[in-house]
Amino acid sequence: MKSLQVAAALLLLLFFGHSLARAITFSVHNKCPISIWPATAPNTGHPVIAGGGFYLPPGQTQRFEAPKTWNGRIWARTGCNFTSNRQPACETGDCDGRLQCNGLIGTPPATLVEVTLQGDTGKPNFYDVSLVDGYNLPVSVATRPFSSKCSIGSCSKNLNNLCPQELEVLNKDGEVIACKSACLAFNIDSFCCRNDYGTPEKCKPTMYSKMFKDACPSYYSYAFDMPPPLVNCASKEYVITFCPSAWGADQASI
């Protein structure tokens, strides 16, 4: 009986050790001068990771694991207060007033890190940063160990400082805290790349997407951004940094 118990324990150890070894680690770092509340939302059929959301003060890093085939998005919420019962609880990126989004997608505009893990160490993982629905914070993505060909750089300018009035999202003090995309602001087919404009040949860059691209050249500025700013590198760990140091001289003005 004892030998059977030992064998079972060894099998469990091998199983969980193998599972952990095949998991992917995300390290989310906050270099912003303000607190943020990172959030995660899985694509259909994938589990919630990192509890769906957490608090991250300036200068801190949170590490969590994802299954090797996880698909979903990661973003940061700002201006949150989960004790006042107000709706929404966050000024940007809110998910129904919850700290843990539990699979809910954040309210745009919010800068999105989009991830597709392949599940095979021999295959690349795909990831990008999207401003298709708008912008709230700059972010960079890199592998660990670092490789320049596997990294997504940050913004050279703070889009909130450049945002046209018709795209602005203001807080209660009248400060610009996010910048909508033209699609989100106007809901017009030509801006949203849909219906008669649903192909790369028909949906071209606009003055708004060009402004986004100029400030954040490594991000998707609109649905058919060409060439696609999509990175595909296999790694066991990815580092997501909000407000990285490369974000230009006006970063303290968030």
C-alpha positions in Angstrom: 0.0 0.0 0.0 2.8 2.4 0.9 4.6 1.8 -2.3 1.4 2.6 -4.2 1.0 5.9 -2.3 4.6 6.8 -3.1 4.1 5.9 -6.8 1.0 8.0 -6.9 2.7 11.0 -5.3 5.6 10.7 -7.8 3.1 10.7 -10.7 1.3 13.8 -9.3 4.6 15.5 -8.9 5.7 14.7 -12.4 2.3 15.8 -13.8 2.2 19.2 -12.0 5.9 19.8 -12.6 5.4 19.1 -16.3 2.3 21.4 -16.4 4.1 24.3 -14.7 7.1 23.9 -16.9 4.9 24.3 -20.0 3.1 27.3 -18.6 3.9 30.8 -19.8 4.8 33.5 -17.4 3.7 37.2 -17.7 5.5 39.9 -15.7 3.5 43.1 -15.6 5.5 46.1 -14.5 4.1 49.6 -13.6 6.6 52.4 -14.4 3.8 55.0 -14.5 3.8 57.8 -12.0 0.3 56.7 -10.9 -1.3 53.4 -9.7 -2.9 51.2 -12.3 -5.2 48.2 -12.2 -4.0 45.7 -14.9 -6.7 43.4 -16.2 -7.0 40.3 -18.3 -9.8 38.9 -20.5 -9.6 35.5 -22.3 -10.9 34.8 -25.7 -13.8 32.4 -26.0 -12.9 28.9 -24.6 -9.9 30.1 -22.6 -9.6 30.5 -18.8 -9.4 33.7 -16.8 -5.8 34.3 -15.7 -4.4 36.5 -12.9 -7.9 36.5 -11.4 -9.0 38.8 -14.2 -7.4 41.9 -12.6 -5.3 43.3 -9.7 -3.9 46.5 -8.2 -0.4 47.6 -9.1 1.2 50.6 -7.5 4.0 52.6 -9.2 7.3 50.7 -9.5 5.8 47.3 -8.7 5.7 44.1 -10.8 3.2 41.3 -10.7 4.0 37.9 -12.2 1.3 35.3 -13.2 1.1 32.2 -15.3 -1.0 31.4 -18.3 -1.7 28.0 -20.0 0.6 27.4 -22.9 -2.3 27.8 -25.4 -3.9 30.9 -23.8 -5.4 33.6 -26.0 -6.7 36.9 -24.8 -5.9 40.5 -24.0 -4.2 42.5 -21.2 -4.7 46.1 -20.5 -4.4 48.7 -17.6 -7.2 50.5 -15.9 -6.7 54.0 -14.4 -8.4 56.2 -11.8 -10.1 53.2 -10.1 -12.0 53.3 -6.8 -13.6 50.1 -5.8 -14.9 51.2 -2.4 -17.3 53.9 -3.4 -19.9 51.8 -5.2 -19.7 54.2 -8.1 -20.2 53.1 -11.7 -17.9 52.9 -13.5 -15.3 52.2 -10.8 -12.4 53.1 -13.2 -11.9 56.2 -15.3 -10.5 54.1 -18.1 -10.6 50.4 -19.0 -13.4 49.6 -16.5 -15.1 46.2 -16.5 -18.5 46.6 -14.9 -17.0 48.2 -11.8 -15.1 45.0 -10.8 -11.6 44.7 -9.6 -11.4 41.2 -11.1 -13.0 41.3 -14.5 -13.9 37.6 -14.6 -13.7 37.4 -18.4 -15.3 40.8 -19.1 -13.7 43.0 -21.7 -12.7 46.5 -20.6 -14.6 49.6 -21.7 -12.7 51.3 -24.5 -10.7 53.4 -25.1 -7.8 51.4 -23.6 -4.5 50.4 -25.0 -4.7 46.6 -25.6 -1.9 43.9 -25.5 -3.3 41.0 -27.6 -1.8 37.6 -27.1 -2.1 34.2 -29.0 0.0 31.5 -27.4 0.6 28.5 -29.7 1.2 25.8 -27.1 4.3 24.3 -28.7 7.8 25.5 -27.9 8.7 24.9 -31.5 6.1 27.4 -32.7 6.1 31.2 -32.2 3.6 33.0 -30.0 1.8 36.0 -31.6 1.3 39.3 -29.8 0.6 42.9 -30.6 -0.4 46.2 -29.1 -3.7 47.7 -30.5 -5.1 51.2 -30.6 -8.0 50.1 -32.8 -10.4 51.2 -30.0 -8.2 53.9 -28.6 -5.5 54.7 -26.1 -5.1 55.3 -22.4 -1.5 54.4 -21.5 1.7 53.5 -23.4 3.0 50.0 -23.0 5.9 47.9 -24.2 6.2 44.1 -24.6 9.4 42.1 -24.5 10.6 38.5 -24.0 12.9 37.5 -21.2 15.7 37.1 -22.0 15.4 40.3 -24.1 15.6 40.1 -27.8 15.2 43.3 -29.9 13.4 41.3 -32.7 10.9 40.0 -30.2 10.0 43.3 -28.6 7.2 45.9 -29.2 8.4 49.4 -28.4 6.6 52.1 -26.6 5.2 55.4 -27.8 7.5 58.4 -28.6 4.7 60.8 -27.6 1.9 60.9 -25.1 -1.3 60.6 -27.3 -3.4 62.1 -24.5 -1.5 65.3 -25.0 -2.0 65.2 -28.8 -5.6 64.0 -28.8 -8.0 66.0 -30.9 -11.0 67.4 -28.9 -13.5 65.2 -30.8 -11.6 62.1 -29.6 -10.9 63.2 -26.0 -12.0 61.4 -22.8 -12.0 63.7 -19.8 -12.1 63.0 -16.1 -14.2 65.0 -13.6 -11.4 67.6 -13.4 -11.4 68.2 -17.2 -8.1 66.4 -17.8 -7.6 64.2 -20.9 -7.2 60.6 -19.6 -7.7 58.7 -22.9 -8.1 59.2 -26.6 -10.7 57.4 -28.6 -10.1 55.9 -32.0 -12.1 57.5 -34.9 -14.1 54.3 -35.2 -15.1 54.4 -31.5 -15.8 58.1 -31.6 -17.8 58.3 -34.9 -19.0 54.7 -35.6 -18.6 55.2 -39.3 -17.8 52.3 -41.7 -14.8 54.0 -43.3 -13.2 54.5 -39.9 -14.2 51.0 -38.6 -13.1 49.1 -41.7 -16.4 47.3 -42.1 -19.1 46.6 -44.6 -18.1 48.2 -47.9 -14.8 49.2 -46.3 -14.0 45.7 -44.9 -10.8 45.1 -46.9 -7.3 46.5 -46.8 -7.8 47.9 -50.3 -10.9 49.9 -49.3 -10.0 50.9 -45.7 -7.0 53.2 -45.7 -5.2 55.2 -43.0 -7.0 58.4 -41.9 -5.7 61.6 -40.4 -6.6 60.1 -37.0 -4.9 56.7 -37.5 -1.8 58.5 -38.9 -1.6 60.6 -35.7 -1.8 57.4 -33.6 0.9 55.8 -35.8 3.2 58.8 -35.6 3.1 58.7 -31.8 3.1 54.9 -31.4 4.7 53.4 -34.5 4.9 49.8 -33.1 1.2 49.6 -32.4 -1.9 48.8 -34.6 -3.3 52.3 -35.4 -6.4 50.9 -37.2 -7.8 47.5 -38.3 -5.8 47.1 -41.5 -2.5 48.7 -40.4 0.2 47.7 -42.9 2.6 46.1 -42.5 0.9 44.4 -39.6 2.8 45.3 -36.3 2.5 41.7 -35.1 5.4 40.0 -33.4 5.8 36.2 -33.3 8.4 34.9 -30.9 8.4 31.8 -28.7 9.4 32.5 -25.1 8.7 31.2 -21.6 8.2 34.7 -20.2 6.9 38.0 -21.5 7.4 41.3 -19.8 4.6 43.9 -20.2 5.6 47.4 -19.0 3.2 50.2 -18.7 4.7 53.7 -19.1 8.2 52.3 -20.0 11.2 54.6 -19.8 11.3 55.1 -23.5 8.0 56.9 -23.5 9.3 60.4 -24.3 9.9 63.5 -22.1 6.2 64.2 -21.3 5.5 60.9 -19.5 4.9 62.5 -16.1 2.0 64.5 -17.5 -0.4 61.5 -17.5 
